[in-house]
Amino acid sequence: MNSAAIQHFDVLIIGSGLAGQSLALRLADTRRVALVTKRNLADSASAWAQGGIAAVLDPADSIDAHISDTATAGAGLCDPTATRFVVEHGREAIEWLIARGVPFTPDASPLGFHLTREGGHGQRRIIHAADATGTAVQQTLTEQVKNHPNITVLERHIAVDLITAAKLGLPRNRCLGAYVLDIARDRVLTLGASHTALATGGAGKVYLYTTNPDTATGDGVAMAWRAGCRVANMEFIQFHPTCLYHPHAKSFLISEALRGEGGLLRLPNGTRFMPGHDSRAELAPRDIVARAIDFEMKRHGLDCVFLDMTHKSAEFLKEHFPTIHARCLELGIDITREPIPVVPAAHYTCGGVVTDLAARTDLNGLYAIGETTFTGLHGANRLASNSLLECVVFSAAAAQDILAATVTPLPHLPQWDESRVRDADEEIVISHNWAELRRFMWDYVGIVRTNKRLERALHRISLLEKEIDEYYANYRVGNDLIELRNLVLTAHLIVKSALLRHESRGLHFSRDYPDTLPRALETVLHPRQP
């Protein structure tokens, strides 16, 4: 492996979802931007989003109502300032996307666009592009990113680690860029930048069952932690209630919007069960619905439950949910005539790298946007369709801060040193550890937790960390090793956070601490803590 020459940019963005692409487009007219993505430019969790983007667009709705719904879902842990900041900038975010050409579903209302409703929302405020909003947004922005002369797109590249002044023994610590593996050419690049942004998405692949793409390996959280940044609320992993249950369907999400449009959850015998768990029934927030499904599956020994839309007309379903209708039909399920088999699956990481309202982290020169962050918006449970909103709002905030900042000259950056490592001799070590991690995280750190399960998981993680650290120190880095190293560290942070929360709140439910404490507190981890 031969290291490439050092390359310098004004801004280095790691991740190509909605957060990364929107930040790149906001900066590129006046800054040289590098956009790093592990696979293809359009391959991200954003592209998989079905439901839509929450924003106050209807005159019958209000900023305070959206804030209230967000706070209720967040179970007392939403930061009021951050929540108001995001919600108040919602219309501006949607208008920016419309101006970029995103084809949201039109209708005859004064707004001109159809709004749907999802669980936890008291109003119809979800603007969408049929049932494939993420794809529509991503395709629109991807074309503009690819064709912008100031954006250098590095596909099939994965960040190894951040470069910091402290790591180089320099004073006044700040982020100076990142080491990035060119997967196709098997070489590590040194990418220097005055400003670096993490937009790497979540960590769903730490679990055996997830709605996330394979790229969701906690990279941003792990890199920021190793660079000295705080992370918070990592125990709050959102399990989406309705992932399609089928042997040939990998990670296919059944949108919350189906329940927003009247979908009913039933047992195999046709009995509804959600009214017995919550007065909001199928429109309860995701944590409540996911736990209810988990409870009924364990109670009755079921492999899945069923989401029934057969009371809606075939025309309605084909018009509003064409992607879901087509995918289910490919698998032999006609949603116009039969219910959809569903199970909960790891879906969204509500905690992450601590940032302020300008998307700045604890490390000067380093920003973070989107699912990899803890902004204070989501609290103990993310309200449906607030995630894409957060991406657009904070990309605007980060861009504004970067454009206002003084450009800092970069010092000499060393190339990646691999003089003391050799080629890996047994890749089976990586694949075995990956499979083991995802299995015990699902079994021990899932929807319902106990201290004993968490302690077992932490013990297993400690053993894996020792193996991986030894492997990383002795062998040349590859994509799988980088992702596994990040996943294991992220798993450690999830478990450590869960052990520190002695209550049940939002997405964290503990049998040892079933009650909710009167005061809601964040779980903030500091890298220098033992």
One Martini backbone bead per residue (centre of mass of N, CA, C, O) as a GRO file, in nm:
protein
  530
    1MET     BB    1   0.093   0.037   0.026
    2ASN     BB    2   0.052   0.372  -0.099
    3SER     BB    3   0.078   0.681  -0.018
    4ALA     BB    4  -0.056   0.970  -0.070
    5ALA     BB    5  -0.073   1.274  -0.121
    6ILE     BB    6  -0.137   1.564   0.009
    7GLN     BB    7  -0.458   1.717   0.075
    8HIS     BB    8  -0.633   2.032   0.030
    9PHE     BB    9  -0.903   2.198   0.208
   10ASP     BB   10  -1.147   2.386   0.342
   11VAL     BB   11  -1.359   2.136   0.339
   12LEU     BB   12  -1.445   1.842   0.528
   13ILE     BB   13  -1.676   1.580   0.440
   14ILE     BB   14  -1.824   1.310   0.631
   15GLY     BB   15  -2.065   1.226   0.432
   16SER     BB   16  -2.373   1.172   0.197
   17GLY     BB   17  -2.613   1.279   0.308
   18LEU     BB   18  -2.814   1.534   0.379
   19ALA     BB   19  -2.609   1.678   0.556
   20GLY     BB   20  -2.359   1.673   0.367
   21GLN     BB   21  -2.484   1.784   0.100
   22SER     BB   22  -2.604   2.051   0.210
   23LEU     BB   23  -2.338   2.166   0.308
   24ALA     BB   24  -2.184   2.164   0.042
   25LEU     BB   25  -2.384   2.352  -0.117
   26ARG     BB   26  -2.356   2.600   0.085
   27LEU     BB   27  -2.023   2.627   0.029
   28ALA     BB   28  -1.917   2.592  -0.282
   29ASP     BB   29  -1.915   2.889  -0.397
   30THR     BB   30  -1.649   2.963  -0.175
   31ARG     BB   31  -1.553   2.655  -0.139
   32ARG     BB   32  -1.340   2.385  -0.094
   33VAL     BB   33  -1.478   2.056  -0.130
   34ALA     BB   34  -1.486   1.749   0.051
   35LEU     BB   35  -1.657   1.431  -0.022
   36VAL     BB   36  -1.703   1.155   0.187
   37THR     BB   37  -1.771   0.806   0.081
   38LYS     BB   38  -1.807   0.464   0.122
   39ARG     BB   39  -1.964   0.462  -0.137
   40ASN     BB   40  -2.201   0.608  -0.277
   41LEU     BB   41  -2.340   0.914  -0.290
   42ALA     BB   42  -2.651   0.787  -0.254
   43ASP     BB   43  -2.547   0.613   0.002
   44SER     BB   44  -2.797   0.629   0.257
   45ALA     BB   45  -3.025   0.681   0.503
   46SER     BB   46  -3.177   0.912   0.368
   47ALA     BB   47  -3.269   0.741   0.114
   48TRP     BB   48  -3.462   0.551   0.310
   49ALA     BB   49  -3.660   0.757   0.362
   50GLN     BB   50  -4.018   0.781   0.365
   51GLY     BB   51  -4.212   0.982   0.502
   52GLY     BB   52  -4.044   1.272   0.594
   53ILE     BB   53  -4.092   1.625   0.687
   54ALA     BB   54  -4.103   1.822   0.962
   55ALA     BB   55  -4.334   2.108   0.952
   56VAL     BB   56  -4.456   2.437   0.972
   57LEU     BB   57  -4.716   2.501   0.709
   58ASP     BB   58  -4.985   2.518   0.847
   59PRO     BB   59  -5.202   2.750   0.978
   60ALA     BB   60  -5.319   2.534   1.194
   61ASP     BB   61  -5.049   2.538   1.291
   62SER     BB   62  -4.755   2.534   1.525
   63ILE     BB   63  -4.471   2.579   1.689
   64ASP     BB   64  -4.571   2.488   1.972
   65ALA     BB   65  -4.690   2.216   1.880
   66HIS     BB   66  -4.426   2.090   1.776
   67ILE     BB   67  -4.272   2.118   2.039
   68SER     BB   68  -4.466   1.952   2.212
   69ASP     BB   69  -4.443   1.684   2.055
   70THR     BB   70  -4.137   1.655   2.090
   71ALA     BB   71  -4.134   1.658   2.404
   72THR     BB   72  -4.317   1.415   2.449
   73ALA     BB   73  -4.142   1.208   2.302
   74GLY     BB   74  -3.871   1.294   2.476
   75ALA     BB   75  -3.934   1.262   2.788
   76GLY     BB   76  -3.793   1.548   2.907
   77LEU     BB   77  -3.502   1.577   2.713
   78CYS     BB   78  -3.554   1.822   2.560
   79ASP     BB   79  -3.414   2.099   2.439
   80PRO     BB   80  -3.568   2.398   2.420
   81THR     BB   81  -3.373   2.562   2.241
   82ALA     BB   82  -3.319   2.353   2.016
   83THR     BB   83  -3.611   2.297   1.940
   84ARG     BB   84  -3.689   2.584   1.857
   85PHE     BB   85  -3.472   2.623   1.645
   86VAL     BB   86  -3.566   2.400   1.451
   87VAL     BB   87  -3.868   2.469   1.416
   88GLU     BB   88  -3.829   2.772   1.322
   89HIS     BB   89  -3.648   2.648   1.062
   90GLY     BB   90  -3.839   2.466   0.890
   91ARG     BB   91  -3.947   2.632   0.653
   92GLU     BB   92  -3.670   2.716   0.542
   93ALA     BB   93  -3.580   2.424   0.477
   94ILE     BB   94  -3.805   2.358   0.274
   95GLU     BB   95  -3.756   2.596   0.079
   96TRP     BB   96  -3.472   2.503  -0.001
   97LEU     BB   97  -3.560   2.232  -0.127
   98ILE     BB   98  -3.756   2.347  -0.334
   99ALA     BB   99  -3.542   2.528  -0.475
  100ARG     BB  100  -3.374   2.259  -0.553
  101GLY     BB  101  -3.624   2.049  -0.662
  102VAL     BB  102  -3.800   1.897  -0.475
  103PRO     BB  103  -4.066   1.646  -0.528
  104PHE     BB  104  -4.322   1.708  -0.378
  105THR     BB  105  -4.634   1.630  -0.295
  106PRO     BB  106  -4.912   1.734  -0.437
  107ASP     BB  107  -5.195   1.967  -0.405
  108ALA     BB  108  -5.502   2.173  -0.357
  109SER     BB  109  -5.386   2.337  -0.154
  110PRO     BB  110  -5.255   2.636  -0.060
  111LEU     BB  111  -4.967   2.513  -0.035
  112GLY     BB  112  -4.939   2.255  -0.265
  113PHE     BB  113  -4.900   2.030  -0.039
  114HIS     BB  114  -4.886   1.730   0.106
  115LEU     BB  115  -4.997   1.630   0.433
  116THR     BB  116  -4.898   1.426   0.690
  117ARG     BB  117  -4.922   1.176   0.952
  118GLU     BB  118  -4.766   1.085   1.263
  119GLY     BB  119  -4.646   0.961   1.530
  120GLY     BB  120  -4.697   1.221   1.782
  121HIS     BB  121  -4.878   1.393   1.601
  122GLY     BB  122  -5.135   1.652   1.606
  123GLN     BB  123  -5.054   1.706   1.301
  124ARG     BB  124  -5.032   1.793   0.974
  125ARG     BB  125  -4.654   1.806   0.892
  126ILE     BB  126  -4.575   1.603   0.649
  127ILE     BB  127  -4.358   1.634   0.408
  128HIS     BB  128  -4.364   1.466   0.079
  129ALA     BB  129  -4.261   1.184  -0.145
  130ALA     BB  130  -4.464   1.001  -0.091
  131ASP     BB  131  -4.269   0.696   0.012
  132ALA     BB  132  -3.972   0.858  -0.100
  133THR     BB  133  -3.820   1.110   0.021
  134GLY     BB  134  -3.519   1.046   0.041
  135THR     BB  135  -3.476   0.984  -0.258
  136ALA     BB  136  -3.568   1.258  -0.372
  137VAL     BB  137  -3.363   1.431  -0.223
  138GLN     BB  138  -3.100   1.283  -0.298
  139GLN     BB  139  -3.119   1.300  -0.607
  140THR     BB  140  -3.125   1.605  -0.628
  141LEU     BB  141  -2.852   1.668  -0.478
  142THR     BB  142  -2.653   1.479  -0.620
  143GLU     BB  143  -2.647   1.620  -0.895
  144GLN     BB  144  -2.534   1.889  -0.778
  145VAL     BB  145  -2.276   1.781  -0.653
  146LYS     BB  146  -2.149   1.644  -0.909
  147ASN     BB  147  -2.165   1.944  -1.076
  148HIS     BB  148  -1.973   2.082  -0.881
  149PRO     BB  149  -1.658   2.233  -0.906
  150ASN     BB  150  -1.603   2.255  -0.567
  151ILE     BB  151  -1.664   1.938  -0.557
  152THR     BB  152  -1.505   1.660  -0.410
  153VAL     BB  153  -1.566   1.326  -0.482
  154LEU     BB  154  -1.520   1.038  -0.251
  155GLU     BB  155  -1.557   0.734  -0.337
  156ARG     BB  156  -1.475   0.469  -0.165
  157HIS     BB  157  -1.434   0.614   0.125
  158ILE     BB  158  -1.271   0.591   0.454
  159ALA     BB  159  -1.245   0.696   0.763
  160VAL     BB  160  -1.009   0.648   1.013
  161ASP     BB  161  -0.913   0.947   1.122
  162LEU     BB  162  -0.844   1.215   1.296
  163ILE     BB  163  -0.672   1.521   1.273
  164THR     BB  164  -0.466   1.657   1.532
  165ALA     BB  165  -0.268   1.862   1.711
  166ALA     BB  166  -0.224   1.676   1.956
  167LYS     BB  167  -0.121   1.424   1.794
  168LEU     BB  168   0.129   1.622   1.682
  169GLY     BB  169   0.228   1.816   1.926
  170LEU     BB  170   0.047   2.070   1.920
  171PRO     BB  171  -0.079   2.356   1.980
  172ARG     BB  172  -0.385   2.432   1.985
  173ASN     BB  173  -0.630   2.250   1.956
  174ARG     BB  174  -0.736   2.088   1.643
  175CYS     BB  175  -0.879   2.028   1.346
  176LEU     BB  176  -0.705   1.906   1.026
  177GLY     BB  177  -0.866   1.638   0.952
  178ALA     BB  178  -0.801   1.324   0.762
  179TYR     BB  179  -0.782   0.986   0.742
  180VAL     BB  180  -0.817   0.809   0.420
  181LEU     BB  181  -0.953   0.530   0.266
  182ASP     BB  182  -0.883   0.386  -0.040
  183ILE     BB  183  -1.038   0.109  -0.126
  184ALA     BB  184  -0.960   0.044  -0.424
  185ARG     BB  185  -0.632   0.125  -0.375
  186ASP     BB  186  -0.518   0.072  -0.092
  187ARG     BB  187  -0.505   0.375   0.047
  188VAL     BB  188  -0.383   0.646   0.244
  189LEU     BB  189  -0.507   0.959   0.303
  190THR     BB  190  -0.428   1.312   0.335
  191LEU     BB  191  -0.679   1.536   0.469
  192GLY     BB  192  -0.680   1.870   0.469
  193ALA     BB  193  -0.855   2.113   0.697
  194SER     BB  194  -1.002   2.383   0.845
  195HIS     BB  195  -1.275   2.215   0.808
  196THR     BB  196  -1.474   1.963   0.978
  197ALA     BB  197  -1.738   1.718   0.896
  198LEU     BB  198  -1.977   1.516   1.055
  199ALA     BB  199  -2.200   1.287   0.838
  200THR     BB  200  -2.233   0.950   0.923
  201GLY     BB  201  -2.455   0.883   1.107
  202GLY     BB  202  -2.525   0.594   1.252
  203ALA     BB  203  -2.553   0.254   1.453
  204GLY     BB  204  -2.737   0.003   1.354
  205LYS     BB  205  -2.505  -0.228   1.302
  206VAL     BB  206  -2.486  -0.315   1.610
  207TYR     BB  207  -2.734  -0.472   1.513
  208LEU     BB  208  -2.894  -0.740   1.382
  209TYR     BB  209  -3.156  -0.554   1.359
  210THR     BB  210  -3.217  -0.326   1.080
  211THR     BB  211  -3.295  -0.028   0.879
  212ASN     BB  212  -3.010   0.010   0.801
  213PRO     BB  213  -2.742   0.054   0.644
  214ASP     BB  214  -2.416  -0.075   0.628
  215THR     BB  215  -2.287   0.223   0.699
  216ALA     BB  216  -2.403   0.213   1.009
  217THR     BB  217  -2.100   0.240   1.226
  218GLY     BB  218  -2.027   0.494   1.417
  219ASP     BB  219  -1.792   0.681   1.312
  220GLY     BB  220  -1.830   0.967   1.432
  221VAL     BB  221  -1.837   0.897   1.730
  222ALA     BB  222  -1.562   0.754   1.744
  223MET     BB  223  -1.378   0.980   1.634
  224ALA     BB  224  -1.460   1.201   1.836
  225TRP     BB  225  -1.381   1.049   2.092
  226ARG     BB  226  -1.076   1.010   2.014
  227ALA     BB  227  -1.056   1.344   1.994
  228GLY     BB  228  -1.226   1.449   2.276
  229CYS     BB  229  -1.535   1.417   2.262
  230ARG     BB  230  -1.842   1.438   2.353
  231VAL     BB  231  -2.111   1.227   2.461
  232ALA     BB  232  -2.478   1.162   2.433
  233ASN     BB  233  -2.745   0.952   2.481
  234MET     BB  234  -2.670   0.642   2.383
  235GLU     BB  235  -2.918   0.471   2.504
  236PHE     BB  236  -3.102   0.598   2.267
  237ILE     BB  237  -3.253   0.353   2.082
  238GLN     BB  238  -3.438   0.335   1.799
  239PHE     BB  239  -3.718   0.130   1.745
  240HIS     BB  240  -3.876   0.034   1.486
  241PRO     BB  241  -4.185  -0.115   1.471
  242THR     BB  242  -4.182  -0.144   1.125
  243CYS     BB  243  -4.044  -0.416   0.991
  244LEU     BB  244  -4.010  -0.624   0.751
  245TYR     BB  245  -4.117  -0.971   0.754
  246HIS     BB  246  -3.865  -1.131   0.558
  247PRO     BB  247  -3.623  -1.336   0.419
  248HIS     BB  248  -3.595  -1.121   0.146
  249ALA     BB  249  -3.592  -0.865   0.352
  250LYS     BB  250  -3.363  -0.605   0.385
  251SER     BB  251  -3.432  -0.346   0.581
  252PHE     BB  252  -3.748  -0.291   0.543
  253LEU     BB  253  -3.948  -0.022   0.568
  254ILE     BB  254  -4.252   0.064   0.743
  255SER     BB  255  -4.407   0.332   0.750
  256GLU     BB  256  -4.556   0.551   0.972
  257ALA     BB  257  -4.771   0.661   0.769
  258LEU     BB  258  -4.966   0.424   0.781
  259ARG     BB  259  -5.067   0.493   1.066
  260GLY     BB  260  -5.143   0.788   0.992
  261GLU     BB  261  -5.360   0.645   0.768
  262GLY     BB  262  -5.491   0.387   0.960
  263GLY     BB  263  -5.320   0.174   1.066
  264LEU     BB  264  -5.331  -0.167   1.199
  265LEU     BB  265  -5.254  -0.360   1.476
  266ARG     BB  266  -5.207  -0.723   1.470
  267LEU     BB  267  -5.275  -1.026   1.530
  268PRO     BB  268  -5.307  -1.324   1.374
  269ASN     BB  269  -5.631  -1.317   1.465
  270GLY     BB  270  -5.695  -0.980   1.437
  271THR     BB  271  -5.618  -0.846   1.696
  272ARG     BB  272  -5.605  -0.570   1.865
  273PHE     BB  273  -5.344  -0.400   2.095
  274MET     BB  274  -5.283  -0.089   2.138
  275PRO     BB  275  -5.521   0.011   2.327
  276GLY     BB  276  -5.388  -0.157   2.577
  277HIS     BB  277  -5.118   0.046   2.589
  278ASP     BB  278  -5.258   0.312   2.448
  279SER     BB  279  -5.465   0.580   2.377
  280ARG     BB  280  -5.317   0.627   2.084
  281ALA     BB  281  -5.224   0.374   1.984
  282GLU     BB  282  -5.085   0.375   1.669
  283LEU     BB  283  -5.004   0.699   1.752
  284ALA     BB  284  -4.784   0.639   1.914
  285PRO     BB  285  -4.488   0.642   1.998
  286ARG     BB  286  -4.230   0.435   1.912
  287ASP     BB  287  -4.153   0.315   2.188
  288ILE     BB  288  -4.437   0.209   2.258
  289VAL     BB  289  -4.486   0.033   2.008
  290ALA     BB  290  -4.234  -0.146   2.026
  291ARG     BB  291  -4.294  -0.263   2.312
  292ALA     BB  292  -4.568  -0.383   2.243
  293ILE     BB  293  -4.471  -0.579   2.029
  294ASP     BB  294  -4.263  -0.724   2.203
  295PHE     BB  295  -4.467  -0.822   2.414
  296GLU     BB  296  -4.658  -0.985   2.224
  297MET     BB  297  -4.446  -1.177   2.108
  298LYS     BB  298  -4.362  -1.302   2.385
  299ARG     BB  299  -4.644  -1.380   2.492
  300HIS     BB  300  -4.715  -1.558   2.205
  301GLY     BB  301  -4.472  -1.657   2.030
  302LEU     BB  302  -4.379  -1.455   1.799
  303ASP     BB  303  -4.235  -1.337   1.492
  304CYS     BB  304  -4.492  -1.144   1.448
  305VAL     BB  305  -4.686  -0.889   1.320
  306PHE     BB  306  -4.968  -0.679   1.194
  307LEU     BB  307  -5.030  -0.454   0.920
  308ASP     BB  308  -5.343  -0.293   0.849
  309MET     BB  309  -5.480  -0.167   0.510
  310THR     BB  310  -5.757  -0.300   0.388
  311HIS     BB  311  -5.961  -0.048   0.446
  312LYS     BB  312  -5.822   0.060   0.206
  313SER     BB  313  -5.783   0.155  -0.093
  314ALA     BB  314  -5.600   0.074  -0.363
  315GLU     BB  315  -5.561   0.361  -0.469
  316PHE     BB  316  -5.449   0.490  -0.213
  317LEU     BB  317  -5.200   0.303  -0.174
  318LYS     BB  318  -5.067   0.352  -0.456
  319GLU     BB  319  -5.039   0.662  -0.422
  320HIS     BB  320  -4.899   0.682  -0.120
  321PHE     BB  321  -4.746   0.364  -0.141
  322PRO     BB  322  -4.565   0.255  -0.390
  323THR     BB  323  -4.309   0.125  -0.269
  324ILE     BB  324  -4.443  -0.070  -0.069
  325HIS     BB  325  -4.631  -0.209  -0.264
  326ALA     BB  326  -4.412  -0.317  -0.460
  327ARG     BB  327  -4.229  -0.471  -0.262
  328CYS     BB  328  -4.444  -0.662  -0.147
  329LEU     BB  329  -4.529  -0.784  -0.418
  330GLU     BB  330  -4.253  -0.917  -0.479
  331LEU     BB  331  -4.312  -1.100  -0.198
  332GLY     BB  332  -4.638  -1.173  -0.202
  333ILE     BB  333  -4.766  -0.891  -0.089
  334ASP     BB  334  -5.097  -0.762  -0.067
  335ILE     BB  335  -5.190  -0.468   0.091
  336THR     BB  336  -5.497  -0.459  -0.020
  337ARG     BB  337  -5.559  -0.779   0.112
  338GLU     BB  338  -5.314  -0.784   0.328
  339PRO     BB  339  -5.120  -0.801   0.582
  340ILE     BB  340  -4.819  -0.688   0.736
  341PRO     BB  341  -4.527  -0.816   0.830
  342VAL     BB  342  -4.385  -0.723   1.157
  343VAL     BB  343  -4.090  -0.569   1.315
  344PRO     BB  344  -3.863  -0.466   1.515
  345ALA     BB  345  -3.589  -0.217   1.463
  346ALA     BB  346  -3.310  -0.069   1.438
  347HIS     BB  347  -3.300   0.298   1.352
  348TYR     BB  348  -3.204   0.523   1.585
  349THR     BB  349  -2.965   0.766   1.702
  350CYS     BB  350  -3.020   1.000   1.955
  351GLY     BB  351  -2.736   1.013   2.009
  352GLY     BB  352  -2.397   1.177   2.050
  353VAL     BB  353  -2.237   1.436   1.945
  354VAL     BB  354  -2.164   1.721   2.091
  355THR     BB  355  -2.353   2.021   2.019
  356ASP     BB  356  -2.433   2.317   1.895
  357LEU     BB  357  -2.616   2.560   1.707
  358ALA     BB  358  -2.347   2.539   1.497
  359ALA     BB  359  -2.225   2.234   1.505
  360ARG     BB  360  -2.024   2.235   1.733
  361THR     BB  361  -1.771   2.099   1.894
  362ASP     BB  362  -1.511   2.055   2.124
  363LEU     BB  363  -1.348   2.078   1.854
  364ASN     BB  364  -1.176   2.276   1.684
  365GLY     BB  365  -1.301   2.255   1.346
  366LEU     BB  366  -1.543   2.066   1.445
  367TYR     BB  367  -1.823   1.911   1.300
  368ALA     BB  368  -2.179   1.813   1.343
  369ILE     BB  369  -2.435   1.617   1.161
  370GLY     BB  370  -2.708   1.461   1.256
  371GLU     BB  371  -2.714   1.137   1.377
  372THR     BB  372  -2.419   1.175   1.513
  373THR     BB  373  -2.576   1.358   1.715
  374PHE     BB  374  -2.612   1.594   1.999
  375THR     BB  375  -2.853   1.864   2.027
  376GLY     BB  376  -3.149   1.815   2.199
  377LEU     BB  377  -3.404   1.737   2.026
  378HIS     BB  378  -3.481   1.415   2.095
  379GLY     BB  379  -3.398   1.296   2.349
  380ALA     BB  380  -3.556   0.984   2.440
  381ASN     BB  381  -3.725   1.044   2.158
  382ARG     BB  382  -3.790   1.052   1.834
  383LEU     BB  383  -3.969   1.228   1.627
  384ALA     BB  384  -4.121   1.193   1.356
  385SER     BB  385  -3.944   1.360   1.096
  386ASN     BB  386  -3.695   1.522   1.251
  387SER     BB  387  -3.428   1.434   1.110
  388LEU     BB  388  -3.418   1.583   0.836
  389LEU     BB  389  -3.455   1.857   0.960
  390GLU     BB  390  -3.192   1.864   1.121
  391CYS     BB  391  -3.000   1.848   0.881
  392VAL     BB  392  -3.081   2.119   0.742
  393VAL     BB  393  -3.055   2.319   0.976
  394PHE     BB  394  -2.748   2.246   1.058
  395SER     BB  395  -2.621   2.301   0.785
  396ALA     BB  396  -2.681   2.602   0.791
  397ALA     BB  397  -2.535   2.667   1.058
  398ALA     BB  398  -2.255   2.565   0.976
  399ALA     BB  399  -2.214   2.736   0.723
  400GLN     BB  400  -2.228   3.009   0.863
  401ASP     BB  401  -1.983   2.961   1.052
  402ILE     BB  402  -1.767   2.895   0.837
  403LEU     BB  403  -1.799   3.160   0.663
  404ALA     BB  404  -1.720   3.346   0.927
  405ALA     BB  405  -1.453   3.221   0.943
  406THR     BB  406  -1.126   3.193   0.980
  407VAL     BB  407  -0.870   3.095   0.793
  408THR     BB  408  -0.660   2.826   0.873
  409PRO     BB  409  -0.354   2.742   0.869
  410LEU     BB  410  -0.169   2.465   0.785
  411PRO     BB  411   0.022   2.236   0.881
  412HIS     BB  412   0.222   1.990   0.870
  413LEU     BB  413   0.128   1.672   0.734
  414PRO     BB  414   0.138   1.354   0.788
  415GLN     BB  415   0.161   1.056   0.682
  416TRP     BB  416   0.075   0.747   0.680
  417ASP     BB  417   0.179   0.495   0.915
  418GLU     BB  418   0.303   0.149   0.797
  419SER     BB  419   0.595   0.036   0.895
  420ARG     BB  420   0.469  -0.170   1.149
  421VAL     BB  421   0.299  -0.334   0.941
  422ARG     BB  422   0.080  -0.592   0.809
  423ASP     BB  423  -0.073  -0.823   0.657
  424ALA     BB  424  -0.345  -0.991   0.684
  425ASP     BB  425  -0.414  -1.345   0.766
  426GLU     BB  426  -0.718  -1.324   0.924
  427GLU     BB  427  -1.044  -1.229   0.847
  428ILE     BB  428  -1.221  -1.401   1.047
  429VAL     BB  429  -1.193  -1.222   1.295
  430ILE     BB  430  -1.378  -0.996   1.198
  431SER     BB  431  -1.641  -1.150   1.126
  432HIS     BB  432  -1.681  -1.279   1.403
  433ASN     BB  433  -1.694  -1.020   1.578
  434TRP     BB  434  -1.927  -0.889   1.433
  435ALA     BB  435  -2.142  -1.111   1.489
  436GLU     BB  436  -2.119  -1.112   1.797
  437LEU     BB  437  -2.192  -0.820   1.855
  438ARG     BB  438  -2.481  -0.811   1.722
  439ARG     BB  439  -2.604  -1.035   1.894
  440PHE     BB  440  -2.554  -0.928   2.193
  441MET     BB  441  -2.691  -0.655   2.151
  442TRP     BB  442  -2.972  -0.771   2.093
  443ASP     BB  443  -2.999  -0.946   2.360
  444TYR     BB  444  -2.883  -0.712   2.588
  445VAL     BB  445  -2.948  -0.409   2.415
  446GLY     BB  446  -3.249  -0.362   2.373
  447ILE     BB  447  -3.570  -0.280   2.441
  448VAL     BB  448  -3.508  -0.465   2.693
  449ARG     BB  449  -3.347  -0.420   3.015
  450THR     BB  450  -3.061  -0.521   3.219
  451ASN     BB  451  -2.793  -0.527   3.415
  452LYS     BB  452  -2.693  -0.809   3.343
  453ARG     BB  453  -2.694  -0.771   3.038
  454LEU     BB  454  -2.505  -0.524   3.029
  455GLU     BB  455  -2.261  -0.660   3.169
  456ARG     BB  456  -2.222  -0.879   2.959
  457ALA     BB  457  -2.171  -0.689   2.723
  458LEU     BB  458  -1.923  -0.541   2.843
  459HIS     BB  459  -1.743  -0.788   2.864
  460ARG     BB  460  -1.741  -0.859   2.561
  461ILE     BB  461  -1.635  -0.587   2.461
  462SER     BB  462  -1.359  -0.593   2.605
  463LEU     BB  463  -1.253  -0.836   2.447
  464LEU     BB  464  -1.282  -0.716   2.164
  465GLU     BB  465  -1.103  -0.466   2.201
  466LYS     BB  466  -0.838  -0.617   2.238
  467GLU     BB  467  -0.834  -0.760   1.965
  468ILE     BB  468  -0.863  -0.504   1.785
  469ASP     BB  469  -0.618  -0.344   1.885
  470GLU     BB  470  -0.412  -0.555   1.799
  471TYR     BB  471  -0.489  -0.562   1.501
  472TYR     BB  472  -0.450  -0.255   1.441
  473ALA     BB  473  -0.136  -0.252   1.528
  474ASN     BB  474  -0.042  -0.501   1.304
  475TYR     BB  475  -0.238  -0.413   1.066
  476ARG     BB  476  -0.372  -0.328   0.793
  477VAL     BB  477  -0.609  -0.134   0.684
  478GLY     BB  478  -0.966  -0.180   0.651
  479ASN     BB  479  -1.292  -0.149   0.620
  480ASP     BB  480  -1.381  -0.366   0.833
  481LEU     BB  481  -1.194  -0.274   1.063
  482ILE     BB  482  -1.293   0.015   1.092
  483GLU     BB  483  -1.590  -0.052   1.151
  484LEU     BB  484  -1.547  -0.238   1.395
  485ARG     BB  485  -1.400  -0.038   1.574
  486ASN     BB  486  -1.643   0.162   1.584
  487LEU     BB  487  -1.867  -0.030   1.685
  488VAL     BB  488  -1.742  -0.114   1.956
  489LEU     BB  489  -1.723   0.168   2.074
  490THR     BB  490  -2.022   0.238   2.048
  491ALA     BB  491  -2.123   0.007   2.223
  492HIS     BB  492  -1.981   0.098   2.480
  493LEU     BB  493  -2.137   0.369   2.501
  494ILE     BB  494  -2.419   0.252   2.521
  495VAL     BB  495  -2.376   0.076   2.776
  496LYS     BB  496  -2.266   0.291   2.966
  497SER     BB  497  -2.518   0.469   2.954
  498ALA     BB  498  -2.726   0.256   3.050
  499LEU     BB  499  -2.590   0.210   3.335
  500LEU     BB  500  -2.637   0.520   3.430
  501ARG     BB  501  -2.949   0.465   3.398
  502HIS     BB  502  -3.188   0.478   3.681
  503GLU     BB  503  -3.424   0.428   3.457
  504SER     BB  504  -3.726   0.488   3.273
  505ARG     BB  505  -3.691   0.634   2.937
  506GLY     BB  506  -3.828   0.606   2.665
  507LEU     BB  507  -3.601   0.396   2.503
  508HIS     BB  508  -3.530   0.330   2.806
  509PHE     BB  509  -3.578  -0.004   2.937
  510SER     BB  510  -3.587  -0.117   3.280
  511ARG     BB  511  -3.641  -0.371   3.507
  512ASP     BB  512  -3.474  -0.240   3.750
  513TYR     BB  513  -3.596   0.063   3.636
  514PRO     BB  514  -3.929   0.129   3.576
  515ASP     BB  515  -3.904   0.415   3.664
  516THR     BB  516  -3.946   0.766   3.662
  517LEU     BB  517  -3.781   1.030   3.720
  518PRO     BB  518  -3.847   1.360   3.811
  519ARG     BB  519  -3.559   1.411   3.677
  520ALA     BB  520  -3.411   1.515   3.383
  521LEU     BB  521  -3.108   1.364   3.248
  522GLU     BB  522  -2.819   1.357   3.104
  523THR     BB  523  -2.582   1.144   2.927
  524VAL     BB  524  -2.250   1.235   2.985
  525LEU     BB  525  -1.951   1.172   2.811
  526HIS     BB  526  -1.601   1.151   2.885
  527PRO     BB  527  -1.297   1.058   2.758
  528ARG     BB  528  -1.141   1.083   3.054
  529GLN     BB  529  -1.299   0.870   3.154
  530PRO     BB  530  -1.281   0.538   3.282
   0.00000   0.00000   0.00000
